[in-house]
């Protein structure tokens, strides 16, 4: 039994003749730990270590619930341990779009009761916003160190690598969309980041032209396309930059 991805690193060192594959599962809270293990494997030049990922993000799951016509959820208590990593930024557009209060809470009984109380106050007042009721542990911007650790994985982009996500690939400067024709073969089109808009819709990371946001270019499912959650976090950080030029700039 392993209690940490770093234990798998030790196994890779002890058994260099075996391929050690760690099943990386979880949400935003565990992703930085898995990235830390991967970073350590790279530092030690362990060719026999790899991650099999099944990582998810909470906001797409919440949006999937809220976008369901049969859903009658009046409010959400956002998990404090998740927001401690990511911050609260990914929840603001959900609260506004679906007119649903979202209160960040802890897990002690008093925290949960206070979160429910704040949620009910919003519903009674007809207010729909993100409220942090767990400020002693959750800063608005989340954990910069954990976010920076994930951003370090973008070092490959800085060195010129491309990473594929389903029907498109990502480089430091933008996205290349590949259309596969039945008779005409494949056609590729490159879009700089500044020419794109992106967001999360029904559990998918979607891309549109910046000048025509009603036109879908391509998308990647958080459920079926590996590491889409990492790309989504990186793009959320890029969106806060003044210039949308290099994806790796979020780690500068």
Secondary structure, 3 states (H helix, E strand, C coil): CCCCHHHHHHHHHHCCCCCEEEEEEECHHHHHHHHHHHHHHHHHCCCCEEEEEEECCHHHHHHHHHCCCCCCCCEEEEEHHHHHHHCCHHHHHHHHHHCCEEEEECCCHHHHHHHHHHHHHHHHHCCCCEEECCCCCCCCCCCHHHHHHHHHHHHHHHCCCCEEECCEEECCCEEEEEEEECCCEEEEEEEEHHHEEEEEECCEEEEEECCEEEEEEEEEECCCCCCHHHHHHHHHHHCCCCCCCCHHHHHC
